[in-house]
Amino acid sequence: MTTPLRILLCSSALAGALTLIACGGLTFVIEQCEGPYCNVACVVDADCPSGARCLLGYCHVEDYDGGGGGNQTDGADDGGGGDPTGGDQGGGGDQGGGGDQGGGGDQAGDAAPVGDPVVVFGDQSCVDLDQDGYCTCCPLGLDCNEDNPAIHEGAAELCDGVDNDCDTDIDEGVLNACNNCEPFPICNTETPWTGGSGIPGEGDLPPPGSAEDGTILEDSDGDGFGSVTLSSGTVATDFAWPASETQGSISRIDTIQNLEVGRYSVVLVRDDDPAKPYVADFGPRTQCQQPSRSTVDEFGNAFIANRANRHEGYTGTCDNASAAPNYYGSVSKIGYLHEVLCDATQNPGLEGCQCVDRSGNGRIETSRDYNSPANGIQVPVCAGAGCTTTACTTDAQCTSVGAGSQCIAGQCTICREDADCASGQYCVRELYPSQVRGRCSTTAHPVHPCTGDRCADSCVRHSNCPAEHYCVRSNTTPASRFCSTTPAIPEFLGKDDECLLWTRRIPGQSEATGNVLTDGTGRRSKPRAMAIDKDGYLWVGDHETSRAYKLRGDGEFVYPAAGASWAVNDVCPRTAHRVSDNSVVATPATTCLTERCFWTIPAACRLALSLSPYGAVIDGGRLHPRNFSYVWFTNTNGNIQRVDTETGAMSVVFDTEGSYGISIDHRDRVWLADQGSDSAPNLHRFDPANPAFDPSTASCPACWAKFTPTNPTAAPWTTTTNWRGRGITTELLTNGSARIWAMFNNDWTGTPNYMVAFDADTGVEETGLRTRIDTMPTEPSTVACRGPVGVGIGSGGKVWFVNQSTSTICAFDPYDVATDLTAIPVGPGPYTYSDFTGNIFRSFTKPQGTYKILVQGCPACFEVADWGLVTWEADTPGDSTMEVRFRVGATIGAAQNPANPQDGPVIQPTESFYDLPFASGEWLQIEFKFLADDNGLAPKLHHVDVARSCRPRGEGC
């Protein structure tokens, strides 16, 4: 048995396959370690497995022929036959170990190894099995794999699935665009949406984003990932839209932040608009617009109905019946201001933004709060002696006002910028912020804060700033002004707002036959009822003429019913007339730029209702033979009438005691708030599923139910003889049931005012939720909640109501009844009914939800060569369905833009797949739309995979 070798501590150098140890002019060949235990450290033989001995700190097996270059072990002592090759190469005979110097006689004659050598350096000894010069004691560095000479400390990291440079990381910096080692990257990645659940049956998706309404995450293990499905309760947008009756504006309320974040004019009248609707502009006569109804579509866009009337006792500066704007009602659309898609810095090109870059400067400048912290929208109003106006028709009439004064909007104006005004005054463009000149005001309204790299440069005039910069004032210290790349855009932009998309005047009745009266009264209309059906069409009821209209999302009128020469939803032709003499305009695109025009449409483009519509709601189509919806119109007498949104077919009128607000519940039953004066706060419910219902018979007593809460003469009600039911809405609860929220006022605006909740099935008042809303325990003197009108459901199930008397919108949290009401100031005299939060549409008309996944195809220096297979795992119980849409684009905005071409929808069963046909596009958006069945069963999505291949972009990337 060979004893452990002891050796002098010498310097070493590699010489071919052997390690040469130089000591005092002598060179020794050191025996290699052989066998399967060379990685086992030892001090003595007893430390090694049976059959092995300890050699220089590692366990050595003699006569081992395991691929180490043949039998190269010591044969002198053990009869291994000796290998003269080892002796000769080592320096021959006794020189290899040399008598006593070798540590024990016989070892001096051991054969010199050809395989991996043992290395001794300094006071350490180790084995460099792969002969790469790297080992525990090697001067070049450490080795984490002695079986491969290409793996050691400092080696080049290769894309091979191992740690080549011994830094504990694998393939760092060398993986391709798809995190693999293919020469042309092929991705099948789950990132960035895969979680780490590990619970059988639970998904691995992240929660829906804030813009993905109607879906929730089921996350039983609380790791932040799970399965996505429809919200089981009310689905509301994050915004409420109350309209200011006397200002002619509408506010956007963030129901999460509890803040007014935008305010818009309710009509669009632009000098370059060839359609130039004959409606009042924003300004001194704005009150004549009388906005009252608003609703929200599935994309977050808002619609406003302006009843534009004065003849019912409204006062103000409206003109007579033969002049604008009296009697000429209209509908306007406001685009949803998406904070990412409408931000050019995050989404160059603004693809997918619902607003329009009218100025062509590459950005969207629209109503928003510029104060920090935000405090709501402030409308520019001139204050002080400089606001005195001089009427004019020409610039020449303004010379006496001041040098450079111009006649704008019938008034002489003087200033272009703040420096044109006296010290302590500011140039305010009160009517239209884009106009060239304004008036000198002692009050400065907030403007867009300074942007760019020159905001440290103070200024007095625009000319003090570099090219393409503007001198803008500070919102905190208006006397301080700085050079900005963004002009002084005010918080309220009026008609210049780039999210105010279009205004359509609702035509009066007689113009269809050409019998337009000379004084213009035949053109009058009063839109007061409005709702959106599940296909995105807007239904408008004209209270003045008892007509109903159907509009597309772009404002075009469509035929609501088929005819001999047109189909349902064909676009209705419009004819332009001069306001001055009713004559037909042959060239409206040019003539109506300089003359006021109004428009007519064929009589077949309207439905002749049997009542004067005051409110409207659209059901979920549960009773429709083809799953379309019915729109229900009501008047103030308790009458309702149904219209088929597919065919335009109308039912007879069904009547009860009285009505004001109208809503729908989870069983497509119609609810009315009674505005009668029978001393009781009543609600009425109409059930078209009752066997006695017949749309052609004008009587169905069995369809009606009446519900009355506690007698109003008993506490906490106050004795009154004139309780008025006003706003009404429905909340879908998490257990699938629903409750009705109704407003009751003492007369119209008196106090007290109450909000009451009813069970939608039993009609019984829910205890603990009756709320007196005209008093608040901590009510500030300037912010209160009195004179409520409309009511809607917002984020988190809060109940929002619009207060005409106190110019506020307030919220009650039924899940935290001890907390005070939330009160937010808005424009003066808000007056809004209808579905102003979008809750009815999303929870009942079209119960749905969306979930979106945005996938980046390839990182920098790579581009998509092909989008491959998308697979997903989902459940679709009952008759529920899930629509899957795919859209690609060169930018995020393009991939998210609803207007861009897309592939789909694809409706698939459980565990589905789809091979994408796209061969380019750096971004992919997958949109899952969840649609519940009539029993409330909803799809559930668990997992998604996306495959794509990438290729290098080429030189210079």
Disulfide bonds with the S-S distance in Angstrom:
Cys10-Cys23 1.59
Cys33-Cys38 2.33
Cys42-Cys54 2.08
Cys48-Cys59 2.08
Cys126-Cys137 2.22
Cys135-Cys138 1.92
Cys144-Cys166 2.15
Cys159-Cys181 2.23
Cys178-Cys187 1.61
Cys288-Cys318 2.03
Cys342-Cys353 2.04
Cys355-Cys499 1.91
Cys382-Cys387 1.78
Cys392-Cys407 2.06
Cys398-Cys412 2.02
Cys415-Cys427 2.05
Cys421-Cys440 2.10
Cys450-Cys455 2.16
Cys459-Cys471 2.15
Cys465-Cys483 2.11
Cys572-Cys605 1.94
Cys592-Cys597 2.02
Cys700-Cys703 1.91
Cys785-Cys810 1.95
Cys858-Cys950 1.98
Cys861-Cys957 2.16
